[in-house]
């Protein structure tokens, strides 16, 4: 976690004033509904230290650097209709998964739902 924070600081120093978005990506489909194993984009791993499918790291430019926010898909726990129907995030299919609040505690940066990504990026130019 400390190494990833240092990497974000290095990128922040190299890109002052720019808002940055780095995506983790998705596992490619092999055939029908079978996918290859997921491997996050190397830049995403370098900046976060984690491999979370469908996540987006946004670094908002602020005076003196950047504020990082990680957008992470929430798992579908038992009782959630997606528990059965969502093969990517339903815990029936993928097993127990950390909630966004758990990621925030481990990584030390704000974690939000991907549904808030568009409003967070609204109004930016050259994205």
Phi, psi and omega in degrees: 000319180294322179296317180296321177296321177294322178295318177297322178295320177296315179295320179301317179294328181279341185231056183296139176081353181260136172273131187242142175230128180232124183260149178278327180097186180225155175292134178289150178282131179275306174198142181047246181253015178265133181242157170288163176297143181282138171221119182293155175303138183301322179297320179297314180297319180299324183272340183241330183082007182227162176241101181236115181294135177078013181268156178224127174263125177244128177247105181276130178290131175224161177304125179087007178153223183218150169253123182267141175225132179252127177260118186233132176297136179281141176288157177259101181282167174305137184101337176276132179304331180287349179307320180268323192268343184258100182292341180274325187232354177288125184295342173300324185266324187250355182084178180302138182225147179292144175280162178307322179296326177295317178298320181298319179296322181284316187273338179074019175232155179299140178237131182232166175287144178300340177297340178267002182295311182301313177298325179294330182261355181301139177088355178280149175250160178057040178262000000 
